[in-house]
């Protein structure tokens, strides 16, 4: 929570720097290809958005993630563990029914699985039952009792489920440990048993820790579209974590009616929506050729500068397919054109500082 507030505060300070810089309001970028070709700066990649290259940018970076790696269980069978209590009945032999440790503190009858994984049963004595299902135990006791009772009719049930649990943590109203029983416990069941999701829950990146593996689940794909794989059966030892939503911001400034920050969500916000959200371009001063998006390029360790020429018929079709990413800086330029290098000296350090905010705050 503290990191989130600090992150937003630092971003806001950087935004104030951008909007308060007089040079930005009075200058422009090189909007023509000829002007851009003479730029000599190894830190930049200028990319004009066209129908040919837009496909590599037409997906939201906040796209919903779904993991198919988590093992699929079609059913759940409860296998007995240490501390479980068994109710064992033999028809027509009441002396064998519901006995065992009757002096336990709960004052309940039944057979408790000890730390060796065994129960003590009359005639048979110690029986190893650890990891067995009720039906397997029933068959085992039946076969052993045939030496003493003709055709024994045995019924075995788990009367107290104590050995298997899952943990539910994170943005949930009642984080807790949930005991498993002989009924399958699905992810959504665990969420509901824990009081439901908090208002700031991020249901797109729910994780399940199972042993050494960590699986990421997009729970929304189950809630919205009924994707069964996004509501898996939980098993003993699973740790479910619902993370808290973190705000991701982009900035839009320059010749826009309402300069400011834009909060990105998992539905994605494209460039057209971003411009519309902030009131649209300033009609009298904006240069429609000069809509630029500054973005960090992790692959090349450079700053990508995407240019949209809004004077072309396909401009807003392209802008609709171009999704903003966290820390993007959108800038709409003004006429007349100023020299690029003079502007770059003022603008680039601030854009680069915005890029590093998330990494810096994340290390606190």
Secondary structure, 3 states (H helix, E strand, C coil): CHHHHHHHHHHHHHHHHHHHCHHHHHCCCCCCHHHHHCCCCCCEEEEECCCCCHHHHCCCCCCCCCCCCCCCCCCCCCCCCCCCEEEEEECCCHHHCCCECCCCCCCCCEEECCCCCEEEECCCEEEECCCCCHHHHHHHHHHHHCCCCCCCCEEEEEEECCCCEEEEEECECCCEEEECCCCCCEHHHHHHHCCCECCCECCCCEEEEECCEEEEECHHHHHHHCCHHHCCECCCCCEEEECECCCEEEEEEECECCCEEEEECCCCCEHHHHHHHCCCECCCCEEEEEEEEEEEECCCCEEEEEEECCCCCCHHHHHHCCECCCCCEEEEEECCCCCHHHHHHHHHHHHHHHHHHHHHHHCC
